Amino acid sequence: MTTLTVNIENKKSEKAVKAVLDALGLNYEVASNLKAKERTPNRAEQELYKRLNDSFEQINLHQKGKIELRDAKDFLDEL
């Protein structure tokens, strides 16, 4: 088993992350009031955050019916 710790300051993002974890059928635990490391995220961490945030935004737009996501088969065929 792998443990992943994610520090989320935004309640809206927290809901999106929980929705993704639920959709993937993953178990998770929520702990409040944990002190995050007081350091500036490095470039790789910032890029990962940006990509995940963009992905969650696309999921939200898809769930609202505003955009259509590509089929996994179409994506793999493109590779």
Residue pairs with C-beta under 8 A, 6 or more apart in sequence:
6 17
7 34
7 36
8 14
8 17
9 36
13 53
13 56
16 56
16 59
16 60
17 56
18 28
18 30
19 59
20 56
20 59
21 28
41 49
58 67
58 69
61 67
62 68
62 69
